[in-house]
Amino acid sequence: MRFDVVGLGVSTVDLIFTVDELPGREVVQRAGESVIAGGGPVATALVTLARLGAATSMLDSIGSDFFGSFIQREFTAEGVDTGGLVVAQGRTTSKASILVRKSDGARAITFSPGDAPELTPDEVRVDIIRASKILHLNGRHWDACLHAARLAKEAGVLVSFDGGAHRYTNQHLSILPQVDICIAAHDYAAAFAGTEDVAQAAKALLEAGPCVVVVTQGAAGSRVFSKDGLDFQQQAHRVDRVVDTTGAGDAYHGAFLYGLARGFSLEASASFASAVAALNTRALGGRAALPSLAETEMFLQHPL
């Protein structure tokens, strides 16, 4: 079997509630809507790709508890291959509690990692990586992550790295030389380069190894850079009403990689990714409003 994108990261189950205010003090309040849904940056990027029609596979270590079973069922329902999942018997799975402010979709997240062990290099499915066009990572399962990146490079598979907000660590310096595509939140890029200037931060990331760097800026859109001198701003697409921004960045990652896997230009990939990210904010949960390919194409033809 061939895959467009294979992901290696941590899958979670998100318990999501809408609230009137985010906690900045001790408070008791009644929630509005609530949902339980699969989450995790790499996992949600893969579900995004699968909704668009791409072939995907997830590499991860999960527990044998209810949440682990939930993750497997949801991947299967979405069409994400689970042959690379390792189930640790008697262990628990990662989960998160997410409060979403009704007025603007802002979030407060509490994360519980569970006690399932890290995926080891020996547990990484070499055959799955070699059968893919792109390997997508975010630094979780660190030893396995480094091993998978080396396998990908040896096999001529592109390596994509998700630099999430508040997740920069000096440890990442050792993987960036293996990375071809780095999509980083502005916070991550600034922490890496020691500057808030987007162009300077992107230049520093390009010098570290990647050929393409995208700096995401939320409602301000994204800015795309390449080693051959490309530099352009992609404006964020608008939707009628933002319900929840959970998973919007992950959806952007998945859609951008979809574009690259399908041979889109960087400009077309960024516009496509911005559209998918915007459409994903229309419902509660990081995946509930992920669009199909046809829906995304219609939205791009008739933007707000």
N, C-alpha and C positions, 0 to 999 in steps of 0.2 A: 504494500500500500504506500502511496505517496502522500505527503502532507505539505500544505502551503506553509503553515507555521506550527512549530512545536514550542510549548511553553514549559518552563521549569520555575516553580515558585510555590507559594503557600496558598492553598485553597481554604477559605473560611466560610462559615455560615453567619450571615448578618441578621440580627434582630433589630428592626428599624421602627421607630415611632416618630410621629409628627407631634411637635410641642409648640406652645406659644412663645416660650423663651428658652434659650440655652442656659444651662446652670452656671452661674458665676458666684453662687452662694447656696446655702442649704435651702432647698425648696421641694415642695410636693405639688405636683400638677397632674392634671388628667391629660392623657395622650389623645390625639385624634385618631388618624389611621395607623395601622401597624401591619407589618409584613415580615415574613421570614424568607430569606433568599440567599443563594450562594454568593460569595464575594471573594475578594483577594485580587490585587492588581493584575497579575498575569492571568489568573483564571478568568476574570471578567473580560480581559482583552481577547482571550480565546473564544469565549461565548459570543462576543461581538463578531469575530471573524466567521464563526459557524452560522450565525444568523444571516450573514451576508452571502453565505454559500461556499465558504472556504473549507478545506479539509484541515482539521487540527487535532492535536494530541497533547495531553497534559501529563507532565512528570512531577510527582509529588509524593510525600509520605503523609498519610492520614490515619486517624484512629479507627477502631472498630465500633465506636459508639454510634448513637442515633445520628449525630451530626455528620460523621464520616459516611454513613449510608445515604444520608440526604444529599451530600455532595456527589456521590457516585450516580445516584438516580438523576440528579439534575444535569450532570454532564451528558449522560446517556440520552436524556430527553432532548437536549440541545444538539446532539450529534457530535460531541467532542469525544474523541477516542480516549479510553481509560486504560489502555494496555500498559501504560507506564506508571500507573498509580501503585504504590506499595501500602498495604493495609497492615498497621501494627496492632496485633491482637492485644486486647486489654488496655489499650491506650486511648487518650481523648484527642479530639480534633479542635483546631483553632476556631474561635468564634468571636464576634464583635457585637457590641451594643451601640447603635447609632441613633442619636437624637437629631431630628431635622426641624429647623425653625420654619413654621408655616409661612411666615411673611416673605422670606427670600430664599429658602432652601439651604441656608447655612447649616453646618453640621458640627456636632461634638461626638467624638468616637472613643469608646473604651474597648480595648483589645485584650483578649485572653488567649494565649498561644496554645493551650493544651499541652499534653506531654508526649505526643507522638514524636519519635526521634527524627532527627534530621535525615533527609535522604542522603545516602552515602554514594561516593563515586561508583562503587561496584553495583549499585542498584540502578544507575542511569542506563536506560535502554539505548545502547549504541545504534541498534538497527533503526530505531525510530528517528534519532537525530540525523543519521545518514540519509533517511528517506524524506527529509524536509528541505524546503527552500530557505526558511528563516528559523533561527532559534531565538526565542524571546525570553529574557532573564530580567530579574530585578535585584539579584544579590542574595536572595534567600537560599537556604541549604548551601552555604558558602563553598564548601569543598566540592560538592557535586556541581555547583555552578561553574567553578573554575574548570573542572574536568570536562563538563559538557561544552564549554566554550572552546577548549582545545580540540575536542573531537569534531566540533562543527568546522573550525578553521581547517583542520586536516582534510575534511570531506568537501571543502568548498561551499559550505553552508554559511549564509550571512548570519551575523550575530547582532541582535537588537537588545538594547539595555534601557530599562525604565528607571530613570532617576527621579524617584518620588520626593514630594515635598517633605522636609524634615527628616530625610533618610540618608543624607550624605555621611559617609564615613571614609577616613583615609584608607581603609581596607580596599575600597573600590579602585584605588590607583593601580592595583595589580591586575584588574580585569579590563580596564578601559583600552589598553593596547590591542585586545582581542575583539573589540567592538567595532562594528561597521556603522550602525545606526544608533544614536543616543537621543532619546526623547526625554527631556528633563524638565521638571517644574522650575520656575524662575528661582524659587528658594534653593533648590538643589544646585543649580548652576552658579548662583551667587556664593553659596557655601564652598563649592569646589574652587572657584576662581578668586574668592576674596573680594568681589566687587559686585555691586548691584547693576552695573552697566551690562545690558544684555549682549551687545556685540562683543565686548571684551571677554565676558564669561564664555560665550560660544567659541570664541577664538581659542581660549585656553582648553576647552574640551576637545576641539578639533586637533590641537597640538598633542593631546594625550593619546589619540589613536583613531577615533571615529572619522568616517568620511562624510557623514551627514549628522548634523546636530539640529534638533528642534527644541526650542525653549517655549514651553507653554505658559500662558499668563492668564488663565481663567477667562473672565469676560472680556479681557483686552485682546484675546486671540492667541496667536502663536507666531513665532518668528523662526524661519528656516534658513540654515546656513549649510554650505558644503565646502569641501576643500578646494574645489575648482572655482571658488569665488562667488557662488550664488548667495544672495542675501535678500529675503523678502518677508514682508509682514502678511500673515493671513488673518483677516478679521474674523471674529467669532460670528457664527450665524445666529439669528434670533428665532425664538419660538414664541407663540402667543402667551404662554404662562410657564414659568419655571416652578416645578413642584419640589424637586430634590436633585441636588448636584452630585449625589453619591454615584461614583462610577463614571462620571463624565470624562475624566482624564484617561481612565482605563479604556473607555470606548474610543477615545481619540487614538490611543496607541494601536488598538486592534484594527481600526479602520485605516490608519496610515500604512500599516503593514499589509493590509489587504490591497491597497493601491500599489505598493511596491511589488507585491507578489504577482499582480496582474499586469505589470508593466506600465503603470501610470507614471507621468512625470512627477517631480517633487511638488510642483505647483498644484497639479490635479489631486495628488495624494493629500496635501494639506487641506484643500477645500473640501474634499470628500470627508476627511477625518473630522473637520470642524462641523460639518453637517450632521454626522452620526452622533458626535458628542452633544450637540444641541438637542437633537431629537430624543436623546436618552434622558434628558432632564424633565420630561413631561409627566412622569409617574413616580410614585414612591418606590425606592429600591434601585440598586445599581444596575439591574438588568431588565426591569419590567418593561421599559419603553424602547429597548434596543430595536432599531428598525431593520427591515429586510433590505435587500439591494434595490428592489423596485421602489420601495417607499423612499429610500435615500435619493435615488435618481429623480423621482418626482419632485421632492423637496428642493433639489438643486435647480431644477428647471423652473420652479415657481417659488422662489424664496420670499420671505416676508419683507 
